Amino acid sequence: MSELSYRQVHLDFHTSEHIPDIGKDFDGEQFAETLQAAHVDSITCFARCHHGWLYYPSKNRPDLMHPNLVAENLLLDQIDSCHRRGIKVPIYTTVQWDAYISRNHPEWLAIDENGDYINTQGVAEPHFYNTICLNSDYRDYFKAHLLDLIEVVGPERIDGLFMDILFRVDCHCTHCMKQMEARGIDTTQKSERLQYAGDMLDEFRAEISALIKERVPHAGIFYNSSHIGPNAKASLDSYTHLELESLPSGGWGYDHFPATARYARCLNKDLIGMTGKFHTYWGDFHSLKNKAALEFEVFQMLAMGTACSIGDQLHPNGTLSPAAYDLIGHVYGSVKELEPYCKHSKPVVEMAVLTPEEFTGGGVHPSLIGTVRMLQELSYQFNIIDSSMDLDAYSLLILPDVIPYQAALMEKIRTYVERGGKVIGTHESLQQIGQENPLYGHTYHGASTYDRDFVLPNETIGKELPKEAFVMYGQGAEVSPTTADTLMDTVQPYFNREGETFCSHQHAPSSGKIGHPAVTKHGNVIYFSHPIFRIYRKNCPAWCKQMLQDAVSLLLDTPLVQHDGPSTLLTSLHEDEKTQANILHMLHYITEKRSEDIYTIEDIIPLYHTTFQLRTADKQVQSVQLLPSGEEIPFEIKGNQLLFTVEKIAGYRLIQINWQA
């Protein structure tokens, strides 16, 4: 992480040809001074935008320079002005969206099975969202553009290249069909076409990265797909680092970043998080994000172990918004103070969650969102991993709801358990209908008879709940224990709401009749028959979270971090790789949906007198300090627990725990 700039801006400049006098008010010195005053240490500026226009004096295609560009050397002047102040300037170019290409080379566009252009955003005309096929002659066009850019800017000026919009699409154009047929791919199967589309993108990235590395070996290289998941692994060698675009108010929501960053940080690449200063989405001119929302989004990046990037858009006249950079400067002033404690640290975790995305595709699965929410609210420290990653680094593995059965995966997890690992599996994870499951110690019979049934808390699972039936808002699975113990029972309703049977407005009440097991335990493996994580994502019943907490307590003696604050207090524990000190990140910001369209954060609600417990293992505590002030906090040791109280948490705090040598 130490090589990354931690206070970055991504400066969009998608600018219509119908706007006059582009860059007429640009002043390089003022531009760089504004950035420097806002503590920005890197800014991504545009060579080419989605409208298809260039913002540098192209030798190869001067006809594609923006027709109304007054500041012909705009990109060069941005670079030179910033470099004089030690600010890096990675260069942006688009890849698969370009309005000029759409108008002038429709033969280069990706088409669907009906022969229609593939518009990945579903936006009505006018737009620039028709996807370009990288198997067409456009590939040579793009390489010529890159070579022109490198020649004009000069390798010595280039800090990096940010190449935007690389999407796997089900393209039926003649180029793709010909390539698939040559490789023996069954083009009648969508799954095989999409697999090829992913392989083609990987090959494209490898080809382009080789070209860049040959001419600008020191340059950063990143290809943006607006998400980072298991599909990225095949081409990681083509990247120098990863950037995670995730604007909570722009369609990603507040669940996307933590669920994705916790996976991406396990890929052994430096990682940058990215949000925006916009109230909504990119291109939201003359808007400002609420200060508390931008604070949370940026500080959460530090807590997840990433560098920070804030998206902005330059006005066509070439001037930056003073208010926007007052806002950015407010947040980045704090980051500048705290980044020395973050740059050389790595997350300390106790659990791993196996991502469903590896098997289901389609981004962040609802069951994973529910898992992340539960674990964060319970202050557990965890990563998200895929099936190829090492399990032995974790004390507990969670299999959320929909992990399909695979013999090799089953064997890997059973070996992990034999070596002392613990597992919590839920619902369909690693199940085969009609088969005895050696991991869980039961036979799986498939879906329960009842669409909704109930669970009955006891002194083992649901210890803090009233000892009466609680509804489960998702259909469970029916299992019969063979060698497992039942920890919690289901209770059957009178009937399903179907045919002539119904009762009241929703499901029928409990009949009082005990059904199949709801929770079982087989050695160090606990199984929930309901999809508790999808249920939590959809309905957020507190009893599901309480049930999970009780199950974890049966498998892990003491969590790494505990506190007596509310569930809205998020914690993230890190270790400084140089000093071995622990850094505890604490965030307390509450998201609200005050509008019809988006969630946001407006107010900071401080917490007072919050007590924390950290597991010390065999280490001796030397001191506990507030950062960045260094003020010492009184602490006490009880057994293997470090206890201290933080008098006030107003949004974000860092605590450093120093250990005796």
C-alpha positions in Angstrom: 0.0 0.0 0.0 2.9 2.4 0.7 3.3 3.2 -3.0 -0.2 4.4 -3.6 -1.4 8.0 -3.3 -4.0 8.0 -0.6 -5.8 11.2 -1.5 -6.9 10.9 -5.1 -9.5 12.6 -7.2 -11.0 11.0 -10.3 -11.9 14.0 -12.5 -14.5 13.1 -15.1 -14.7 15.3 -18.3 -17.3 13.7 -20.5 -18.2 16.8 -22.5 -20.7 17.3 -25.3 -19.7 18.9 -28.6 -22.8 21.1 -28.3 -21.1 23.1 -25.5 -18.9 26.0 -26.6 -15.5 27.3 -25.4 -14.2 24.1 -23.7 -11.5 24.9 -21.2 -11.6 28.7 -21.9 -11.2 29.6 -18.2 -8.6 26.8 -17.4 -5.6 28.1 -15.5 -3.0 25.5 -14.7 -1.6 27.2 -11.7 -5.0 27.9 -10.1 -6.0 24.3 -10.9 -3.0 22.8 -9.1 -3.2 25.3 -6.2 -6.9 24.3 -5.6 -5.9 20.6 -5.5 -3.0 21.2 -3.2 -5.1 23.3 -0.8 -7.5 20.4 -0.7 -4.7 17.9 0.2 -5.1 16.0 -3.1 -2.0 14.1 -4.1 -3.2 12.5 -7.3 -5.8 13.4 -9.9 -6.9 11.3 -12.9 -7.4 13.6 -15.9 -8.9 12.9 -19.3 -7.3 12.1 -22.6 -10.6 10.9 -24.2 -14.2 10.9 -23.0 -17.3 8.8 -23.6 -18.4 11.4 -26.2 -15.3 10.3 -28.2 -13.4 13.5 -28.0 -9.7 14.0 -27.2 -8.3 16.7 -24.8 -4.7 16.7 -25.9 -3.0 17.8 -29.2 -3.3 14.4 -31.0 -0.8 13.8 -33.9 -2.7 10.7 -35.1 -6.3 12.0 -34.9 -6.4 15.8 -34.6 -9.9 15.6 -36.1 -11.0 13.9 -32.9 -9.9 16.8 -30.6 -13.0 18.3 -29.0 -14.4 20.6 -31.8 -14.8 23.5 -29.3 -11.6 22.9 -27.3 -10.1 26.3 -26.5 -7.3 24.9 -24.3 -5.7 22.6 -26.9 -3.1 21.5 -24.4 -5.5 20.9 -21.6 -4.3 17.5 -20.5 -0.6 18.5 -20.9 -1.1 21.6 -18.9 -3.0 19.7 -16.2 -0.1 17.2 -15.9 2.7 19.8 -15.9 0.9 22.1 -13.4 0.3 19.3 -11.0 3.7 17.7 -11.3 5.3 21.0 -10.3 3.5 20.5 -7.0 4.2 16.8 -6.5 0.7 15.8 -7.5 0.4 12.7 -9.7 -1.8 12.7 -12.8 -2.9 9.3 -14.1 -4.6 9.6 -17.5 -8.1 8.5 -18.3 -9.4 7.0 -21.5 -12.6 5.2 -22.3 -12.6 1.7 -23.9 -16.1 0.3 -24.6 -18.3 3.4 -24.6 -17.7 6.1 -27.3 -20.4 8.2 -28.9 -18.2 9.0 -31.9 -17.6 5.3 -32.6 -21.4 4.6 -32.2 -22.2 7.2 -34.8 -19.4 6.5 -37.3 -18.6 2.8 -36.8 -21.8 1.0 -35.9 -20.1 -2.1 -37.4 -17.8 -2.1 -34.3 -20.7 -2.3 -31.8 -21.7 -5.4 -29.9 -25.1 -6.8 -30.8 -27.5 -9.2 -29.1 -29.2 -12.3 -30.4 -31.8 -10.0 -32.1 -29.3 -7.9 -33.9 -29.8 -4.9 -31.6 -27.0 -2.9 -30.1 -26.2 -3.8 -26.5 -26.9 -0.9 -24.2 -25.6 -2.1 -20.8 -27.3 0.8 -18.9 -30.8 0.5 -20.3 -30.9 4.2 -20.9 -33.1 5.7 -23.7 -31.5 7.8 -26.4 -29.6 10.0 -26.5 -26.7 8.3 -24.8 -23.2 6.9 -25.4 -23.8 3.5 -23.7 -23.8 1.1 -26.7 -21.0 -1.3 -26.0 -18.1 -1.6 -28.4 -17.0 -5.0 -29.4 -13.3 -5.5 -28.7 -13.1 -8.3 -31.4 -13.8 -5.8 -34.1 -11.3 -3.5 -35.9 -11.9 -1.1 -33.0 -9.1 -3.0 -31.2 -6.5 -1.6 -33.6 -8.2 1.8 -33.3 -7.8 1.7 -29.5 -4.1 0.6 -29.7 -3.4 3.4 -32.2 -5.0 5.9 -29.8 -2.9 4.6 -26.9 0.3 4.9 -28.9 -0.6 8.4 -30.0 -1.4 9.4 -26.4 2.0 8.0 -25.2 3.9 9.8 -27.9 2.2 13.2 -27.4 2.3 13.2 -23.7 5.7 11.6 -23.4 6.4 8.5 -21.3 8.2 10.6 -18.7 5.0 12.5 -18.0 2.7 9.5 -17.6 2.0 8.4 -14.1 -0.6 5.8 -15.0 -3.4 4.9 -17.3 -7.0 4.4 -16.1 -8.9 2.5 -18.9 -12.6 2.6 -18.3 -15.6 0.4 -19.2 -14.6 -3.2 -19.9 -17.8 -5.2 -19.7 -18.5 -8.9 -20.4 -21.4 -8.9 -22.8 -23.2 -11.6 -24.7 -22.1 -10.4 -28.2 -23.5 -12.1 -31.3 -21.6 -10.0 -33.9 -19.8 -11.7 -36.8 -16.4 -11.2 -35.2 -17.3 -12.9 -31.9 -19.2 -15.7 -33.6 -16.3 -16.4 -35.9 -13.8 -16.4 -32.9 -16.0 -18.7 -30.9 -16.6 -21.2 -33.7 -12.8 -21.3 -34.3 -12.3 -22.3 -30.7 -14.9 -25.0 -30.8 -17.3 -23.1 -28.5 -21.0 -24.1 -28.6 -22.5 -20.7 -29.6 -26.0 -21.9 -28.8 -25.1 -21.9 -25.1 -25.3 -18.6 -23.4 -23.0 -19.7 -20.6 -20.3 -20.7 -23.1 -20.7 -17.4 -24.9 -20.3 -15.4 -21.7 -17.3 -17.5 -20.7 -15.7 -16.6 -24.0 -16.6 -13.0 -23.5 -14.6 -13.0 -20.2 -11.7 -14.8 -21.8 -11.6 -12.3 -24.6 -11.5 -9.4 -22.1 -8.6 -11.1 -20.3 -6.7 -11.4 -23.6 -7.4 -7.8 -24.5 -6.1 -6.6 -21.1 -3.0 -8.7 -21.4 -2.3 -7.4 -24.9 -2.8 -3.7 -23.9 -0.8 -4.0 -20.7 2.1 -5.5 -22.7 2.0 -2.5 -25.1 2.0 -0.1 -22.2 4.7 -1.8 -20.2 7.0 -1.8 -23.3 6.7 1.9 -23.7 5.9 3.2 -20.2 7.3 0.6 -17.8 6.8 2.7 -14.7 3.1 3.5 -15.4 0.2 2.4 -13.2 -2.3 0.3 -15.2 -6.0 -0.2 -14.3 -9.0 -1.4 -16.2 -12.4 -0.4 -14.7 -15.4 -2.6 -14.7 -17.2 -0.9 -11.7 -16.8 -4.0 -9.6 -14.1 -6.4 -8.4 -15.0 -10.1 -8.0 -13.6 -13.6 -8.6 -13.8 -13.0 -12.4 -10.9 -10.5 -12.0 -8.5 -13.1 -10.9 -7.7 -14.4 -14.4 -6.2 -11.2 -15.5 -4.6 -9.8 -12.4 -1.2 -9.7 -14.0 -2.5 -7.1 -16.4 -3.1 -4.7 -13.5 -0.5 -2.8 -11.4 -3.2 -2.1 -8.8 -7.0 -2.3 -8.3 -9.5 0.5 -8.0 -13.0 -0.1 -6.6 -15.6 2.2 -8.0 -18.5 2.3 -5.6 -20.7 5.4 -5.3 -23.3 4.5 -2.7 -25.7 7.1 -4.0 -25.1 6.2 -7.6 -26.6 2.8 -7.8 -24.0 0.7 -5.9 -25.6 1.4 -2.5 -23.9 1.3 0.9 -23.7 -2.5 0.9 -21.5 -2.8 -2.2 -18.2 -1.4 -1.0 -17.6 -3.4 2.2 -18.7 -6.6 0.6 -16.4 -6.1 -2.4 -13.4 -4.5 -0.6 -13.2 -7.3 1.9 -12.8 -9.7 -1.1 -10.6 -7.4 -3.3 -8.1 -6.8 -0.5 -7.3 -10.6 -0.5 -6.1 -10.5 -4.1 -2.5 -9.3 -3.3 -2.8 -6.1 -5.2 -2.7 -2.5 -3.9 -6.3 -1.3 -3.7 -8.0 2.1 -4.0 -11.6 2.8 -3.0 -13.6 5.3 -5.1 -16.7 7.3 -4.2 -17.9 10.6 -5.6 -18.5 14.1 -4.3 -21.9 14.1 -6.2 -25.2 13.9 -4.3 -26.2 11.2 -6.7 -24.3 9.8 -9.7 -21.5 10.8 -12.1 -22.3 13.9 -14.1 -24.5 15.4 -11.3 -23.2 18.9 -12.0 -23.5 21.6 -9.3 -24.2 19.1 -6.4 -22.4 18.3 -3.3 -22.6 15.2 -1.2 -23.5 15.7 2.5 -20.3 16.2 4.4 -21.0 13.4 6.8 -21.7 11.0 3.9 -18.4 11.8 2.2 -16.6 11.4 5.5 -18.0 8.0 6.1 -17.4 6.8 2.6 -13.7 7.9 2.6 -13.0 6.8 6.2 -14.5 3.4 5.5 -11.9 3.0 2.8 -9.2 3.5 5.4 -10.9 1.0 7.7 -11.1 -1.5 4.9 -7.4 -1.1 4.1 -7.6 0.9 0.9 -6.4 4.2 -0.4 -9.0 6.8 -1.2 -10.4 8.4 -4.4 -13.2 10.9 -4.8 -15.0 11.4 -8.1 -15.6 14.9 -9.4 -16.4 16.4 -12.9 -14.6 19.4 -14.3 -16.9 22.1 -15.6 -16.6 22.5 -19.4 -15.0 25.9 -18.9 -12.1 24.2 -17.1 -12.6 25.5 -13.6 -12.9 23.5 -10.4 -15.7 24.2 -7.9 -14.4 26.0 -4.8 -17.2 24.4 -2.7 -16.4 20.9 -4.0 -12.7 21.3 -3.0 -13.6 22.8 0.3 -15.6 19.6 0.9 -12.9 17.3 -0.4 -10.2 19.2 1.5 -12.2 18.8 4.7 -12.1 15.1 4.4 -8.6 14.7 2.9 -7.2 16.9 5.6 -8.2 14.2 8.1 -6.9 11.5 5.8 -3.5 13.2 5.5 -3.2 13.2 9.3 -4.2 9.6 9.6 -2.6 7.9 6.5 0.8 7.3 8.2 -1.0 4.9 10.5 -2.9 3.2 7.6 -0.3 2.9 4.8 1.7 0.1 6.3 -1.1 -1.8 8.0 -3.0 -4.9 7.2 -6.4 -6.1 8.5 -6.5 -8.5 11.4 -9.3 -11.0 11.0 -10.7 -14.1 12.6 -13.3 -15.2 10.1 -13.7 -15.8 6.4 -16.9 -15.7 4.3 -16.9 -17.8 1.1 -18.3 -15.5 -1.6 -21.4 -16.8 -3.5 -20.3 -14.7 -6.5 -17.7 -17.3 -7.5 -20.6 -19.7 -8.2 -23.6 -17.5 -9.0 -21.9 -14.5 -10.8 -23.9 -11.4 -11.0 -22.1 -9.3 -8.5 -22.8 -9.1 -4.7 -25.3 -11.8 -3.9 -28.1 -10.9 -1.4 -26.9 -13.6 1.0 -23.5 -12.0 1.1 -25.0 -8.6 1.8 -26.9 -10.1 4.7 -23.7 -11.8 6.0 -21.7 -8.6 5.8 -24.3 -6.6 7.6 -24.7 -9.2 10.4 -20.9 -9.6 11.0 -20.2 -5.9 10.9 -23.0 -5.2 13.3 -21.6 -7.8 15.6 -18.1 -6.3 15.4 -16.6 -9.5 14.0 -13.4 -9.1 12.0 -13.5 -10.9 8.6 -12.5 -11.2 5.0 -14.4 -12.5 2.0 -12.6 -15.2 0.1 -13.1 -17.6 -2.8 -12.6 -21.4 -2.8 -9.0 -21.2 -4.1 -7.8 -19.2 -1.1 -6.1 -20.5 2.0 -8.6 -21.4 4.8 -6.0 -22.0 7.6 -5.5 -18.3 8.2 -9.0 -18.2 9.7 -10.5 -19.6 12.8 -14.0 -19.7 11.4 -15.4 -20.1 7.9 -19.0 -19.1 6.9 -20.8 -20.6 4.0 -23.8 -18.3 3.3 -27.0 -19.9 2.0 -26.2 -20.8 -1.6 -22.7 -22.3 -1.9 -23.2 -25.2 -4.3 -21.9 -28.7 -3.6 -18.6 -29.5 -5.1 -16.6 -32.6 -4.2 -13.2 -30.8 -4.1 -14.6 -27.9 -2.0 -16.2 -30.4 0.4 -12.9 -32.2 0.8 -11.0 -28.9 1.3 -13.4 -27.8 4.0 -13.4 -31.2 5.8 -9.6 -31.1 5.8 -9.8 -27.6 7.3 -12.1 -28.8 10.0 -9.8 -31.8 10.8 -7.0 -29.3 11.4 -9.1 -27.4 13.9 -11.1 -25.0 11.7 -14.7 -24.1 12.6 -17.5 -23.8 10.1 -21.0 -22.3 10.0 -23.0 -23.3 7.0 -26.6 -22.3 6.1 -29.5 -23.6 4.0 -28.4 -25.0 0.7 -24.6 -24.6 1.1 -22.7 -27.8 0.2 -25.8 -29.9 0.2 -27.0 -32.7 -2.1 -30.6 -33.8 -2.0 -31.1 -37.2 -0.5 -27.5 -37.5 0.5 -25.9 -37.8 3.9 -23.6 -34.8 4.5 -20.4 -35.8 6.3 -19.6 -32.2 7.1 -22.9 -31.4 8.8 -23.7 -34.9 10.1 -27.2 -35.0 8.6 -29.2 -36.1 5.6 -30.5 -33.3 3.4 -34.0 -33.7 2.0 -34.4 -30.4 0.1 -36.9 -27.6 0.7 -39.1 -27.6 3.7 -42.8 -28.4 3.3 -43.7 -24.9 4.6 -43.0 -21.6 2.9 -42.6 -20.1 6.3 -42.2 -21.8 9.6 -40.8 -20.8 13.0 -37.9 -21.4 15.3 -38.0 -22.0 19.0 -35.2 -20.2 21.1 -33.6 -22.1 24.0 -30.6 -21.6 26.3 -28.1 -22.5 23.6 -29.4 -20.7 20.4 -31.5 -17.6 21.1 -30.4 -17.3 24.7 -31.4 -13.7 25.0 -34.7 -14.1 23.1 -38.1 -14.8 24.6 -38.7 -18.6 24.7 -41.5 -18.6 22.2 -41.8 -19.1 18.4 -40.2 -16.6 16.0 -41.1 -16.6 12.3 -38.5 -17.2 9.6 -39.2 -15.1 6.5 -37.7 -17.6 4.0 -38.4 -21.2 3.2 -36.0 -23.5 5.1 -34.5 -26.8 4.3 -35.5 -30.2 5.8 -32.7 -32.2 7.3 -32.6 -35.3 9.6 -29.5 -35.6 11.9 -27.4 -38.7 11.6 -24.4 -37.9 13.8 -25.2 -34.2 14.5 -26.9 -32.8 17.6 -30.0 -30.6 17.3 -29.4 -27.2 18.9 -32.7 -25.6 17.9 -36.0 -26.9 16.6 -38.4 -25.5 14.0 -42.1 -25.2 14.8 -44.6 -26.0 12.1 -47.4 -23.6 11.1 -51.0 -24.9 10.7 -50.6 -24.9 6.9 -49.2 -22.9 4.0 -51.1 -20.1 2.4 -52.2 -21.9 -0.7 -55.3 -23.4 -2.3 -58.2 -22.9 0.2 -56.0 -22.5 3.3 -55.1 -19.1 4.5 -55.2 -17.2 7.7 -55.2 -13.4 8.2 -52.9 -11.2 6.1 -49.8 -13.3 5.9 -48.7 -16.8 7.1 -50.6 -19.0 9.4 -49.5 -19.0 13.1 -47.6 -21.7 14.9 -49.4 -25.0 15.4 -47.1 -25.8 18.4 -45.9 -29.0 16.6 -42.1 -29.4 16.6 -40.7 -29.9 13.1 -37.3 -30.6 11.7 -34.1 -29.2 13.1 -33.4 -25.5 12.6 -29.8 -25.6 13.9 -27.5 -28.6 14.3 -24.0 -29.0 15.5 -21.5 -31.7 14.3 -18.2 -31.3 16.1 -16.9 -27.8 15.1 -19.5 -27.4 12.4 -22.9 -25.6 13.0 -25.6 -25.7 10.3 -28.7 -23.4 10.0 -31.5 -24.9 7.9 -32.9 -21.5 7.0 -31.3 -18.9 4.6 -30.7 -16.7 7.6 -28.4 -14.3 5.6 -30.9 -13.7 2.8 -33.6 -13.3 5.4 -31.5 -10.7 7.2 -30.9 -8.8 3.9 -34.6 -8.7 3.1 -36.3 -8.3 6.4 -33.6 -7.7 9.0 -35.1 -9.7 11.9 -32.9 -9.2 15.0 -33.5 -12.7 16.1 -31.5 -14.1 13.2 -28.5 -12.0 14.2 -28.9 -13.2 17.8 -29.0 -16.8 16.6 -25.8 -16.3 14.6 -24.1 -14.7 17.6 -24.9 -17.6 19.8 -23.6 -20.0 17.2 -20.3 -18.1 16.9 -19.9 -18.1 20.7 -20.1 -21.9 20.7 -17.2 -22.1 18.2 -15.0 -19.2 19.2 -14.0 -18.6 22.8 -13.6 -14.8 22.5 -14.0 -12.5 19.4 -11.1 -10.2 18.6 -13.1 -7.0 19.2 -16.2 -6.4 21.4 -17.9 -3.2 22.5 -20.9 -2.0 24.4 -21.9 0.5 21.8 -24.8 0.2 19.3 -24.8 -2.1 16.3 -24.4 1.0 14.1 -20.8 1.3 15.4 -18.5 -0.4 12.9 -15.0 -1.6 13.9 -12.0 -2.7 11.9 -8.8 -4.0 13.5 -5.4 -3.6 11.7 -1.8 -4.4 12.5 1.1 -2.0 11.6 3.5 -4.1 9.6 6.5 -2.1 10.8 5.8 -1.8 14.6 3.2 -4.6 15.1 1.0 -2.1 16.9 -2.7 -2.7 16.4 -4.9 0.1 15.0 -8.6 0.0 15.7 -10.8 1.9 13.3 -14.2 3.0 14.7 -16.9 4.5 12.5 -20.3 5.7 13.6 -22.4 7.1 10.8 -26.0 6.1 10.2 -27.4 5.7 6.7 -30.9 6.9 6.0 -33.4 6.7 3.1 -35.0 10.1 3.4 -35.5 10.3 -0.4 -37.3 8.1 -2.9 -34.1 7.2 -4.7 -31.1 7.1 -2.5 -29.6 6.4 0.9 -27.4 9.0 2.4 -26.0 10.3 5.7 -26.6 13.8 7.0 -25.9 14.0 10.7 -23.1 12.7 12.9 -24.5 11.3 16.1 -21.6 11.1 18.6 -21.2 8.2 21.0 -20.0 8.7 24.5 -18.2 6.4 27.0 -17.9 3.4 24.8 -16.0 0.5 26.3 -14.0 -1.9 24.1 -12.6 -5.3 24.7 -9.7 -6.7 22.5 -8.3 -10.1 22.8 -4.7 -9.9 23.7 -3.6 -13.5 23.3 -0.2 -13.7 25.0 0.9 -10.1 24.3 1.6 -7.5 27.0 0.0 -4.1 26.5 2.4 -1.1 26.7 -0.1 1.7 26.0 -3.3 2.7 24.3 -3.4 6.0 22.4 -5.8 8.2 20.5 -4.6 9.0 17.0 -3.3 11.2 15.7 -2.9 13.2 18.9 -1.0 10.4 20.8 -3.1 11.0 23.9 -2.9 8.0 26.2 -6.1 6.2 27.3 -6.3 4.3 30.6 -6.7 0.6 30.2 -7.0 -2.6 32.3 -6.3 -6.3 31.6 -8.8 -9.0 32.6 -7.6 -12.4 31.7 -6.7 -12.2 28.0 -8.9 -9.1 27.4 -7.8 -5.5 27.1 -10.4 -3.1 28.2 -10.5 0.6 27.6 -13.1 3.3 27.2 -13.3 5.9 24.5 -15.0 9.0 25.8 -16.3 10.3 22.5 -16.6 9.0 19.0 -17.8 11.7 16.7 -18.0 9.9 13.4 -14.5 8.4 13.1 -11.7 7.6 15.5 -8.5 5.6 15.5 -7.0 3.9 18.5 -3.5 2.5 18.6 -2.6 -0.4 20.9 1.2 -0.7 21.5 2.6 -4.0 22.7 5.6 -4.6 24.8 8.6 -6.0 22.9 
